[in-house]
Amino acid sequence: MDSELMHSIVGSYHKPPERVFVQSFTQNEPSQNCHPANLEVTSPKILHSPNSQALILALKTLQEKIHRLELERTQAEDNLNILSREAAQYKKALENETNERNLAHQELIKQKKDISIQLSSAQSRCTLLEKQLEYTKRMVLNVEREKNMILEQQAQLQREKEQDQMKLYAKLEKLDVLEKECFRLTTTQKTAEDKIKHLEEKLKEEEHQRKLFQDKASELQTGLEISKIIMSSVSNLKHFKERKKSSKVCI
């Protein structure tokens, strides 16, 4: 009889009770003032059972607990769905950021390679200009030696002019030729000096450009190292997030 009473009143979560008694009463009031609510008519023996009031209270408590558990389960499912969506969004954002950093890393490598090529080309041009400058200096020295030789010849002719008046006109004519040649060589020397000056300025400009390329290459190298550090940090953060997520799943 007791088991039938328990089944009819309490039932189970998967199988509702056959009869449910919900009796509203106030503590400290006599039992004759209690009015049943939503009662299913049953035997007077069950209604007058000394455990009926406790069973009804237990049933109400159990129903409230079941309701709370259902609410908690629904809330937990909603939280799980929200966490799943946030995790998917974070994963997508992390993948996009990783792709962008990979592209930036490749662009830095490409720029570094281009700068290296330009720097090598500038160094080659500087070497060529240095050779041209050396050649021009040797040419100027040769012109200077020729000029000195002509001046010596001119002085010798002048002495011969003083010694031999008879050969004056011939020597003067030769002297005029030598003076013209001296003028030509002087002009050539001036042109060579101007060319040397131009080459020196160009060499300074190339040296300046090479220094700029070296500075830019150093900046790119520093940016590349910073990019590597950031990528390593992102990878460590991703590994930490995965471990944290795994820990939450285990919990």
Secondary structure as UniProt FT lines:
FT   HELIX           2..9
FT   STRAND          22..24
FT   TURN            27..28
FT   HELIX           31..33
FT   STRAND          35..37
FT   HELIX           44..47
FT   TURN            50..51
FT   HELIX           52..163
FT   HELIX           165..167
FT   HELIX           168..250
//
